[in-house]
Amino acid sequence: MSDDQLVLVINSGSSSIKYQLLNPATGVVAASGLVERIGEPTGAIEHSVPGHDTLEHTGPIPDHKAGLRLAFDMFAETGLDLAEANVCAVGHRVVHGGEVFYRPTLITDEVVDTIAKLSDLAPLHNPANLTGIESTRELLPGVPQVAVFDTAFFHGLPEAARTYAIDAKVAAAHGIRRYGFHGTSHEYVSGRVAEVLGRDPETLRQIVFHLGNGASASAIRGAKPIDTSMGLTPLEGLVMGTRGGDIDPGIIGHLVRSGEYDIERIDRLLNRNSGLKGLSGVNDFRELTRLIDEGDAAAKLAYDVYIHRLRRYLGAYLVELGGVDAITFTAGVGENSAQVRADALADLSAFGIEVDPALNTARDRAARRISPPGAPVAVLVVPTNEELAIARGARGVVAELG
């Protein structure tokens, strides 16, 4: 395949679509955009092309296909007609691949049907991902479409790490195991860490914190994950924007027995009204920081719980790995909050873990080391690039097709 071919990456949500057209060989982005508020009275699109003014559209966007059609018109308006551009594939982010999908996969009708069946494991995500797939297949029928799964990187977790201690027959009948999520990000970032440090990834013991509105941690030895914080669904693990992470499962039965909660209300509670939002009323970390600065006690408690959970997973993974060579922060909060990084790793010099204050607070968007020179453990900030990882996965599938 030539190095000038492009991949269109689609990340379809329930009422939004993020997209990016990029060169998987060089990482250069030709265009990107966001379609928002699909199905609402007034939708919006922002379409950006380097060297051009950002194009904007406001008005009704009845469905995903209509949103993509408008976005494709904007591509053409800026000189990148997708029907004529050198687009070799469309790469779709799909959250849950279950036990079936653990590598980038060419999308066929059978694959679509299987992703739909897996929606029980990711009811908030897989149906929305499928909507984007179906719309793009209609609009670009001659271009290969490839699914890249969030769970794929963690498919081969050690048996002890992926197994829940419940009745084995029940688990087998319902596909219950730890699947893990954000795998595309964890795989990309851990690979970049090896590049930044100039090390063979096979020699590294890594802990990666992907901290955004959704948040997860992973322990990686020799380029392979040995544990991760998210489980059957993206609910388990760290404190997140609207998800509380680890809780006593008995809380669910307690709420049901109260007579006030059914499964739908519990699902909304745990997915949409817990985490930072449940504790403080806000899920945006910038708003949380503002409230803390204003002396809001609930916001301060939410932050303290957030940091406490990070440190608990850090300690667990230190033991599982038998020591650590690199600790890395990525995604929106991980990349932008120097305070979170400093507090998560405070007072750990006995373990060789330190953060240099000046390096930590430097305004630098590049992948960088923020631990003092000579520190035994490298602490890094590495911007994630899931779109590039998806594009490369899609390109690889097309290359295999010949």
TIFILO-765044 format. One line per field, with one value per residue (C-alpha): residue number from 1; residue in one letter; x, y, z. Coordinates in Angstrom, 3 decimals. Layout:
N
nr = NUM / ... $
rest = a / ... $
xx = X / ... $
yy = Y / ... $
zz = Z / ... $
***
This chain:
402
nr = 1 / 2 / 3 / 4 / 5 / 6 / 7 / 8 / 9 / 10 / 11 / 12 / 13 / 14 / 15 / 16 / 17 / 18 / 19 / 20 / 21 / 22 / 23 / 24 / 25 / 26 / 27 / 28 / 29 / 30 / 31 / 32 / 33 / 34 / 35 / 36 / 37 / 38 / 39 / 40 / 41 / 42 / 43 / 44 / 45 / 46 / 47 / 48 / 49 / 50 / 51 / 52 / 53 / 54 / 55 / 56 / 57 / 58 / 59 / 60 / 61 / 62 / 63 / 64 / 65 / 66 / 67 / 68 / 69 / 70 / 71 / 72 / 73 / 74 / 75 / 76 / 77 / 78 / 79 / 80 / 81 / 82 / 83 / 84 / 85 / 86 / 87 / 88 / 89 / 90 / 91 / 92 / 93 / 94 / 95 / 96 / 97 / 98 / 99 / 100 / 101 / 102 / 103 / 104 / 105 / 106 / 107 / 108 / 109 / 110 / 111 / 112 / 113 / 114 / 115 / 116 / 117 / 118 / 119 / 120 / 121 / 122 / 123 / 124 / 125 / 126 / 127 / 128 / 129 / 130 / 131 / 132 / 133 / 134 / 135 / 136 / 137 / 138 / 139 / 140 / 141 / 142 / 143 / 144 / 145 / 146 / 147 / 148 / 149 / 150 / 151 / 152 / 153 / 154 / 155 / 156 / 157 / 158 / 159 / 160 / 161 / 162 / 163 / 164 / 165 / 166 / 167 / 168 / 169 / 170 / 171 / 172 / 173 / 174 / 175 / 176 / 177 / 178 / 179 / 180 / 181 / 182 / 183 / 184 / 185 / 186 / 187 / 188 / 189 / 190 / 191 / 192 / 193 / 194 / 195 / 196 / 197 / 198 / 199 / 200 / 201 / 202 / 203 / 204 / 205 / 206 / 207 / 208 / 209 / 210 / 211 / 212 / 213 / 214 / 215 / 216 / 217 / 218 / 219 / 220 / 221 / 222 / 223 / 224 / 225 / 226 / 227 / 228 / 229 / 230 / 231 / 232 / 233 / 234 / 235 / 236 / 237 / 238 / 239 / 240 / 241 / 242 / 243 / 244 / 245 / 246 / 247 / 248 / 249 / 250 / 251 / 252 / 253 / 254 / 255 / 256 / 257 / 258 / 259 / 260 / 261 / 262 / 263 / 264 / 265 / 266 / 267 / 268 / 269 / 270 / 271 / 272 / 273 / 274 / 275 / 276 / 277 / 278 / 279 / 280 / 281 / 282 / 283 / 284 / 285 / 286 / 287 / 288 / 289 / 290 / 291 / 292 / 293 / 294 / 295 / 296 / 297 / 298 / 299 / 300 / 301 / 302 / 303 / 304 / 305 / 306 / 307 / 308 / 309 / 310 / 311 / 312 / 313 / 314 / 315 / 316 / 317 / 318 / 319 / 320 / 321 / 322 / 323 / 324 / 325 / 326 / 327 / 328 / 329 / 330 / 331 / 332 / 333 / 334 / 335 / 336 / 337 / 338 / 339 / 340 / 341 / 342 / 343 / 344 / 345 / 346 / 347 / 348 / 349 / 350 / 351 / 352 / 353 / 354 / 355 / 356 / 357 / 358 / 359 / 360 / 361 / 362 / 363 / 364 / 365 / 366 / 367 / 368 / 369 / 370 / 371 / 372 / 373 / 374 / 375 / 376 / 377 / 378 / 379 / 380 / 381 / 382 / 383 / 384 / 385 / 386 / 387 / 388 / 389 / 390 / 391 / 392 / 393 / 394 / 395 / 396 / 397 / 398 / 399 / 400 / 401 / 402 $
rest = m / s / d / d / q / l / v / l / v / i / n / s / g / s / s / s / i / k / y / q / l / l / n / p / a / t / g / v / v / a / a / s / g / l / v / e / r / i / g / e / p / t / g / a / i / e / h / s / v / p / g / h / d / t / l / e / h / t / g / p / i / p / d / h / k / a / g / l / r / l / a / f / d / m / f / a / e / t / g / l / d / l / a / e / a / n / v / c / a / v / g / h / r / v / v / h / g / g / e / v / f / y / r / p / t / l / i / t / d / e / v / v / d / t / i / a / k / l / s / d / l / a / p / l / h / n / p / a / n / l / t / g / i / e / s / t / r / e / l / l / p / g / v / p / q / v / a / v / f / d / t / a / f / f / h / g / l / p / e / a / a / r / t / y / a / i / d / a / k / v / a / a / a / h / g / i / r / r / y / g / f / h / g / t / s / h / e / y / v / s / g / r / v / a / e / v / l / g / r / d / p / e / t / l / r / q / i / v / f / h / l / g / n / g / a / s / a / s / a / i / r / g / a / k / p / i / d / t / s / m / g / l / t / p / l / e / g / l / v / m / g / t / r / g / g / d / i / d / p / g / i / i / g / h / l / v / r / s / g / e / y / d / i / e / r / i / d / r / l / l / n / r / n / s / g / l / k / g / l / s / g / v / n / d / f / r / e / l / t / r / l / i / d / e / g / d / a / a / a / k / l / a / y / d / v / y / i / h / r / l / r / r / y / l / g / a / y / l / v / e / l / g / g / v / d / a / i / t / f / t / a / g / v / g / e / n / s / a / q / v / r / a / d / a / l / a / d / l / s / a / f / g / i / e / v / d / p / a / l / n / t / a / r / d / r / a / a / r / r / i / s / p / p / g / a / p / v / a / v / l / v / v / p / t / n / e / e / l / a / i / a / r / g / a / r / g / v / v / a / e / l / g $
xx = 0.000 / 1.183 / 2.045 / -0.318 / -3.523 / -5.987 / -8.286 / -11.531 / -11.976 / -15.512 / -16.406 / -20.182 / -22.043 / -25.754 / -26.213 / -22.830 / -20.156 / -16.472 / -14.498 / -10.992 / -9.402 / -5.720 / -2.706 / -1.930 / 1.660 / 2.580 / -0.125 / -0.911 / -4.550 / -6.216 / -9.530 / -11.529 / -14.913 / -17.726 / -21.429 / -23.439 / -27.019 / -28.245 / -32.031 / -32.516 / -34.315 / -30.996 / -27.901 / -24.408 / -21.315 / -17.784 / -15.425 / -11.735 / -9.113 / -5.545 / -5.095 / -8.838 / -11.327 / -13.460 / -16.751 / -19.857 / -23.408 / -26.387 / -29.797 / -31.827 / -29.795 / -32.464 / -30.186 / -26.576 / -26.769 / -27.925 / -25.126 / -22.488 / -23.900 / -23.556 / -20.016 / -19.133 / -20.441 / -18.037 / -15.177 / -16.016 / -16.358 / -12.774 / -11.386 / -11.470 / -14.329 / -14.296 / -15.550 / -12.413 / -9.869 / -7.424 / -9.438 / -8.433 / -10.639 / -13.048 / -12.059 / -14.821 / -14.354 / -16.468 / -16.506 / -17.234 / -15.946 / -16.781 / -14.897 / -15.418 / -13.427 / -9.900 / -8.231 / -9.246 / -11.981 / -13.367 / -17.036 / -19.508 / -23.217 / -22.309 / -19.941 / -22.662 / -25.081 / -22.542 / -21.743 / -25.486 / -25.735 / -22.901 / -24.928 / -26.160 / -22.589 / -22.365 / -25.922 / -24.811 / -22.090 / -22.396 / -25.802 / -24.441 / -21.293 / -23.472 / -25.483 / -22.298 / -21.220 / -24.532 / -24.683 / -21.129 / -21.576 / -24.506 / -22.665 / -19.327 / -20.363 / -17.165 / -14.735 / -13.707 / -15.023 / -13.069 / -14.089 / -11.437 / -12.490 / -11.818 / -11.643 / -9.151 / -5.908 / -7.127 / -8.461 / -5.492 / -5.445 / -4.128 / -6.934 / -6.685 / -6.997 / -9.969 / -12.026 / -14.687 / -15.192 / -18.838 / -20.527 / -18.493 / -21.545 / -23.344 / -20.276 / -19.886 / -23.566 / -23.611 / -20.101 / -19.090 / -15.373 / -13.147 / -12.924 / -11.318 / -11.813 / -9.828 / -7.584 / -6.777 / -5.462 / -3.546 / -1.857 / -0.927 / 0.347 / 2.406 / 4.046 / 4.845 / 6.393 / 8.906 / 9.742 / 10.143 / 12.401 / 14.323 / 13.597 / 12.520 / 8.856 / 9.513 / 11.745 / 9.300 / 6.911 / 4.335 / 1.330 / -0.866 / -3.608 / -6.127 / -7.951 / -10.798 / -14.521 / -14.136 / -11.043 / -9.075 / -5.717 / -3.634 / -0.615 / 1.554 / 4.534 / 6.570 / 4.023 / 1.185 / -1.448 / -1.622 / -4.462 / -6.856 / -9.367 / -12.497 / -14.333 / -17.379 / -18.515 / -16.844 / -18.396 / -15.709 / -12.505 / -11.496 / -13.748 / -14.938 / -16.985 / -20.403 / -19.437 / -18.379 / -16.094 / -15.678 / -18.584 / -19.819 / -22.195 / -24.446 / -25.411 / -27.493 / -29.496 / -29.881 / -31.393 / -33.707 / -34.980 / -35.730 / -38.533 / -37.434 / -35.141 / -35.602 / -32.796 / -33.311 / -33.041 / -29.963 / -28.401 / -28.941 / -27.565 / -24.359 / -23.711 / -24.914 / -25.264 / -22.304 / -18.573 / -17.540 / -21.029 / -22.702 / -20.388 / -20.054 / -22.751 / -20.253 / -18.361 / -16.125 / -12.748 / -12.273 / -15.540 / -14.541 / -11.259 / -13.105 / -15.441 / -12.517 / -10.808 / -14.035 / -13.968 / -16.686 / -16.400 / -18.279 / -15.980 / -12.913 / -14.217 / -14.915 / -11.338 / -9.935 / -11.945 / -10.714 / -7.059 / -7.527 / -8.777 / -5.895 / -3.385 / -5.088 / -4.756 / -1.207 / -0.280 / -1.990 / -0.263 / 3.127 / 2.788 / 1.408 / 4.264 / 6.920 / 8.030 / 7.536 / 9.745 / 7.273 / 4.055 / 2.179 / -0.762 / -2.899 / -6.317 / -8.009 / -7.403 / -4.210 / -2.623 / -3.839 / -4.005 / -0.583 / -2.271 / -3.777 / -0.410 / 1.382 / -1.202 / -1.530 / 2.230 / 2.910 / 5.246 / 6.337 / 10.068 / 10.729 / 9.491 / 11.630 / 8.585 / 8.932 / 7.494 / 9.606 / 7.378 / 8.827 / 8.622 / 5.125 / 3.704 / 5.494 / 3.157 / 4.192 / 1.820 / 4.405 / 5.055 / 7.498 / 9.096 / 8.123 / 10.205 / 13.564 / 16.644 / 18.020 / 14.851 / 14.518 / 10.930 / 10.106 / 6.916 / 5.521 / 2.719 / 1.894 / -0.985 / -3.186 / -4.080 / -6.811 / -7.698 / -4.213 / -4.265 / -7.660 / -6.459 / -3.397 / -5.498 / -7.879 / -5.033 / -3.498 / -6.709 / -6.943 / -3.294 / -4.010 / -6.836 / -4.281 $
yy = 0.000 / 3.525 / 5.939 / 8.617 / 6.685 / 8.053 / 6.452 / 7.982 / 7.229 / 7.297 / 7.339 / 7.248 / 7.990 / 7.969 / 11.605 / 12.580 / 11.538 / 12.377 / 11.862 / 12.322 / 11.837 / 11.045 / 9.392 / 6.275 / 6.165 / 9.698 / 10.547 / 13.777 / 14.819 / 16.068 / 16.997 / 16.414 / 17.260 / 16.742 / 16.269 / 17.005 / 16.910 / 14.452 / 14.047 / 17.267 / 20.339 / 22.079 / 20.091 / 21.364 / 20.428 / 21.786 / 20.740 / 21.656 / 21.457 / 22.702 / 25.986 / 26.664 / 28.448 / 26.074 / 25.338 / 25.346 / 24.173 / 24.671 / 23.193 / 20.011 / 16.795 / 14.086 / 11.044 / 9.850 / 9.357 / 12.952 / 14.178 / 12.251 / 13.447 / 17.061 / 16.378 / 14.795 / 17.932 / 19.952 / 17.686 / 18.483 / 22.203 / 22.264 / 20.330 / 16.823 / 15.080 / 11.651 / 9.979 / 11.159 / 11.317 / 8.455 / 6.850 / 3.204 / 2.375 / 3.591 / 2.632 / 2.459 / 2.502 / -0.258 / -0.504 / -4.174 / -7.131 / -9.757 / -13.035 / -12.940 / -9.933 / -9.266 / -7.763 / -5.196 / -6.852 / -6.260 / -5.370 / -7.684 / -8.250 / -11.140 / -8.959 / -6.314 / -8.949 / -10.191 / -6.683 / -6.171 / -9.370 / -8.092 / -4.966 / -6.603 / -6.211 / -2.535 / -1.190 / 2.452 / 2.038 / -0.793 / 0.287 / 3.795 / 2.380 / 0.276 / 3.301 / 4.957 / 1.776 / 1.341 / 4.993 / 5.024 / 1.744 / 3.338 / 6.584 / 5.003 / 1.592 / 0.975 / 1.569 / -1.265 / -0.711 / -2.004 / -2.323 / -1.706 / -2.857 / -1.160 / -4.561 / -6.158 / -5.243 / -6.936 / -10.085 / -12.164 / -11.111 / -13.864 / -16.172 / -15.165 / -11.481 / -11.874 / -14.292 / -13.193 / -15.431 / -16.232 / -19.496 / -20.689 / -22.011 / -18.681 / -16.816 / -19.100 / -18.906 / -15.100 / -14.240 / -12.762 / -11.961 / -8.901 / -7.531 / -4.146 / -0.979 / 1.948 / -0.788 / 1.148 / 4.004 / 1.796 / -0.078 / 3.095 / 4.948 / 2.056 / 1.735 / 5.457 / 5.162 / 2.662 / 5.037 / 8.052 / 6.119 / 4.437 / 1.055 / -2.294 / -2.606 / -6.251 / -5.069 / -2.616 / -2.904 / -0.158 / 1.355 / 3.504 / 5.812 / 6.821 / 9.648 / 11.325 / 11.481 / 7.717 / 6.488 / 3.262 / 1.878 / -0.945 / -2.968 / -3.968 / -6.290 / -6.848 / -5.035 / -7.284 / -6.279 / -8.394 / -6.456 / -3.572 / -1.693 / -1.893 / -5.194 / -6.747 / -3.172 / 0.253 / 0.751 / -0.987 / 0.552 / 4.183 / 7.103 / 8.744 / 11.726 / 10.099 / 6.520 / 5.604 / 2.689 / 0.047 / -0.332 / -3.101 / -5.129 / -5.478 / -1.827 / -2.867 / -5.436 / -2.961 / -0.362 / -2.896 / -4.118 / -0.523 / -0.622 / 2.665 / 1.330 / -0.992 / -2.078 / 0.856 / 3.408 / 1.681 / 1.666 / 5.429 / 5.951 / 4.014 / 5.155 / 8.747 / 10.075 / 8.705 / 9.448 / 13.093 / 14.207 / 12.166 / 13.500 / 17.141 / 17.878 / 18.348 / 15.893 / 18.346 / 18.387 / 22.080 / 22.844 / 20.584 / 22.487 / 25.815 / 24.647 / 23.427 / 26.811 / 28.433 / 26.265 / 23.761 / 20.863 / 18.354 / 19.048 / 18.612 / 15.271 / 14.138 / 14.990 / 13.193 / 10.043 / 10.252 / 10.421 / 7.723 / 5.291 / 6.105 / 5.386 / 2.134 / 0.820 / 2.102 / 0.114 / -3.033 / -2.885 / -2.208 / -5.513 / -7.401 / -6.210 / -6.747 / -3.140 / -0.614 / 1.069 / 3.652 / 5.300 / 7.236 / 9.647 / 10.189 / 11.472 / 14.750 / 14.845 / 12.804 / 15.073 / 18.409 / 18.209 / 18.618 / 18.578 / 15.128 / 13.754 / 15.264 / 14.131 / 10.621 / 10.056 / 12.095 / 10.716 / 7.662 / 8.368 / 5.211 / 3.309 / 5.339 / 7.337 / 11.120 / 14.005 / 17.055 / 20.114 / 22.232 / 19.476 / 18.534 / 22.034 / 22.926 / 23.853 / 21.238 / 19.226 / 16.666 / 13.280 / 13.965 / 12.703 / 14.567 / 12.644 / 14.077 / 13.122 / 9.848 / 8.803 / 4.998 / 5.135 / 7.172 / 9.210 / 10.439 / 12.369 / 10.890 / 12.293 / 9.478 / 9.162 / 6.575 / 7.849 / 7.103 / 3.655 / 2.903 / 4.180 / 1.947 / -1.040 / -0.423 / 0.047 / -3.223 / -5.120 / -3.599 / -4.438 / -8.087 / -8.060 / -7.196 $
zz = 0.000 / -0.727 / 2.061 / 0.774 / 1.428 / 3.976 / 6.533 / 7.774 / 11.473 / 12.894 / 16.597 / 16.768 / 19.989 / 20.744 / 19.697 / 18.279 / 15.788 / 16.053 / 12.873 / 11.554 / 8.142 / 8.478 / 6.970 / 9.040 / 7.779 / 8.890 / 11.422 / 9.555 / 9.975 / 6.795 / 8.451 / 11.621 / 12.981 / 15.430 / 14.768 / 17.910 / 19.194 / 16.571 / 16.799 / 18.780 / 17.398 / 16.728 / 15.882 / 15.141 / 13.164 / 13.383 / 10.588 / 10.711 / 7.974 / 8.511 / 6.673 / 6.399 / 8.596 / 10.663 / 8.945 / 11.111 / 10.584 / 12.866 / 12.245 / 12.536 / 12.147 / 12.282 / 12.319 / 12.009 / 8.257 / 7.795 / 10.037 / 8.107 / 4.785 / 5.953 / 7.162 / 3.807 / 2.073 / 4.224 / 3.156 / -0.462 / 0.277 / 1.570 / -1.389 / 0.101 / -1.648 / 0.008 / -3.154 / -4.959 / -2.130 / -1.664 / 1.154 / 1.556 / 4.566 / 7.216 / 10.761 / 13.361 / 17.098 / 18.642 / 22.416 / 23.096 / 21.118 / 23.727 / 23.346 / 19.568 / 18.330 / 19.538 / 16.485 / 13.835 / 11.782 / 8.290 / 8.667 / 6.959 / 7.528 / 9.812 / 11.838 / 12.193 / 13.489 / 16.037 / 17.285 / 17.732 / 19.795 / 22.001 / 22.804 / 26.007 / 27.296 / 26.271 / 25.909 / 25.981 / 23.373 / 20.850 / 19.454 / 18.865 / 17.260 / 14.960 / 13.904 / 12.683 / 10.890 / 9.092 / 8.037 / 6.691 / 4.818 / 2.981 / 2.206 / 1.218 / -0.140 / -2.099 / 0.768 / 3.144 / 6.662 / 9.659 / 13.315 / 15.979 / 19.435 / 22.783 / 24.461 / 22.052 / 23.856 / 27.035 / 25.388 / 26.539 / 30.204 / 32.479 / 33.540 / 37.196 / 36.256 / 33.929 / 36.050 / 38.524 / 41.560 / 40.893 / 39.918 / 36.920 / 35.061 / 35.418 / 34.186 / 31.176 / 30.256 / 30.289 / 29.054 / 32.381 / 32.647 / 32.868 / 29.328 / 29.966 / 27.921 / 26.498 / 25.115 / 21.937 / 24.081 / 26.529 / 23.670 / 21.796 / 24.857 / 26.224 / 22.799 / 22.766 / 26.239 / 24.915 / 22.058 / 24.356 / 26.721 / 23.912 / 25.442 / 24.086 / 25.154 / 26.029 / 28.888 / 30.450 / 33.376 / 32.918 / 34.655 / 32.418 / 33.721 / 31.048 / 32.825 / 30.980 / 31.688 / 31.565 / 33.378 / 33.534 / 34.621 / 33.239 / 34.318 / 31.349 / 31.366 / 28.223 / 26.009 / 27.222 / 29.795 / 32.937 / 34.589 / 34.047 / 36.172 / 34.001 / 33.880 / 32.214 / 31.531 / 31.764 / 35.227 / 37.274 / 38.566 / 38.979 / 39.890 / 36.661 / 35.555 / 35.996 / 36.957 / 40.467 / 39.646 / 42.335 / 44.760 / 47.024 / 44.776 / 47.799 / 47.315 / 44.298 / 46.259 / 49.104 / 46.765 / 45.113 / 48.481 / 49.469 / 46.889 / 45.353 / 42.647 / 39.694 / 37.364 / 34.987 / 37.762 / 39.177 / 35.723 / 35.409 / 38.912 / 38.300 / 34.723 / 34.699 / 38.241 / 40.190 / 40.213 / 40.408 / 39.365 / 42.083 / 44.770 / 43.689 / 41.103 / 38.245 / 36.067 / 34.195 / 35.950 / 35.237 / 37.002 / 39.884 / 40.259 / 40.215 / 42.968 / 45.070 / 44.674 / 45.910 / 49.036 / 48.077 / 50.533 / 48.371 / 45.428 / 47.626 / 48.892 / 45.326 / 44.381 / 47.414 / 46.616 / 43.016 / 44.102 / 46.759 / 44.115 / 41.764 / 44.489 / 45.446 / 41.896 / 41.678 / 44.776 / 43.546 / 40.173 / 41.738 / 43.569 / 40.549 / 38.360 / 41.029 / 40.593 / 37.824 / 35.229 / 33.907 / 35.093 / 32.428 / 32.441 / 29.350 / 28.123 / 29.065 / 32.815 / 32.730 / 30.148 / 31.513 / 35.320 / 36.882 / 40.306 / 39.748 / 38.638 / 41.623 / 44.176 / 42.728 / 43.130 / 46.281 / 48.979 / 47.003 / 46.784 / 48.805 / 45.742 / 43.357 / 42.227 / 42.083 / 40.081 / 39.244 / 39.942 / 37.139 / 34.536 / 35.705 / 35.325 / 32.083 / 29.245 / 26.734 / 24.563 / 23.510 / 25.080 / 27.886 / 31.075 / 34.259 / 36.791 / 37.956 / 35.932 / 37.197 / 39.039 / 39.088 / 37.802 / 34.710 / 35.106 / 31.806 / 30.189 / 26.781 / 24.698 / 23.489 / 19.828 / 19.476 / 16.014 / 14.714 / 16.330 / 14.746 / 11.370 / 11.505 / 12.511 / 9.609 / 7.143 / 8.297 / 7.547 / 4.081 / 3.408 / 4.233 / 1.693 / -0.971 $
***
